[in-house]
Amino acid sequence: MAQPLTAAGAGSGQGIIPFFDIDPEPSVAASNASAKIQPNAEHHYTVTRKDLPLSCPMPQMSLWNSHQRVYLPIEATGEAMCPYCGARYTLVEE
């Protein structure tokens, strides 16, 4: 059976102290979460030239529940689709 990861080390037997990654200030966590774009939440995203090179998920997206980053060629046609999640991207001029 696997030993729990502890502050003293996995399976060290030196005083089991569970290690949890908990933000002590929920208000800070909430404000940080609102700054990120939820990946895979929409199926169509509008991007501008400042977003190039285009990747899915985009750098502004939280990555905890997304696929690996893939770069999408959008410059030639103005449109691209992610092969992993099916998100569609449209390039617009600012």
N, C-alpha and C positions, 0 to 999 in steps of 0.2 A: 504494500500500500504506500502511496506517495506521501511524503512528509509535507506539512504546510510550510510555505515560505515564511520565514520569521526574520525579525530584525537581527538576530544572532546568526542567521544562516539556515539554509534548508537542512533539516535533520540533525542539527548540531547538538540538540538536547540541552542547550544552555539557556534555560528559562525561555519557554515558548512565549514570544510576544508577536501576536498577529500583525502583519504589515498591511495596512489599507491605504490606498491613495485617495484620501478624502480631502477636499478643499475646505479648510476651516472657515472660510467666509463665503457662504452661498451666494450673497449678492454680487461678489466679484465673479464667481463662476457664471452666474446668470448673464451679467453684462458681457463677458467674453463669449458666451454661447451665441448671443444675439449678433455679434460681429461676424460670425461665420455664416457661410451659405450652406444650407443643408444639401448634401449630395444626394442624387437619385430621387429628390423630392419632386422635381419637375421633369418634363420630357423635352422641353424646348428652352434654350437659353439664348439671349441676344448678347453678343460680345462686340467690342470695338477693337481698334488697332492697338490700344494700350494693353489689351489682354493677350497679345501675341508674344511669344509663341503659345498657341492654345493647347491646353492639356485637359484631360478629364481624369479625375476630378481636378477642378481649377484650384490654384493656390489658396483662394479664399474659402474653400469648402473644408468642412471638418472631415477628417479621414477615418474616423473610428469605425464607420460602417460602410466603407466604400471599397471599390476594387483598386488594383494597382494603377499608378499613373501611366497614361498613354498620351502621346502627343498626336494631335490631329491636324492634317493639312487642310486649312480653310482658306488660305490666301488666294488660290487660283479660282475657285468657284464661288466663294462667299458662304458656303454651307459645308457642314461636316456632321458625321454621326459617329458616336462612340461605339466600337464593336463589342464592348463589354456590357454596358447598361442601356444602350439604345438612345441615350440623350442626343438631341439634335441641337446644333449650334448654328446661328446665323450671324454673319459679320455685317455690321452696319457702320456707316460713317458717322462721326461725332457731330 
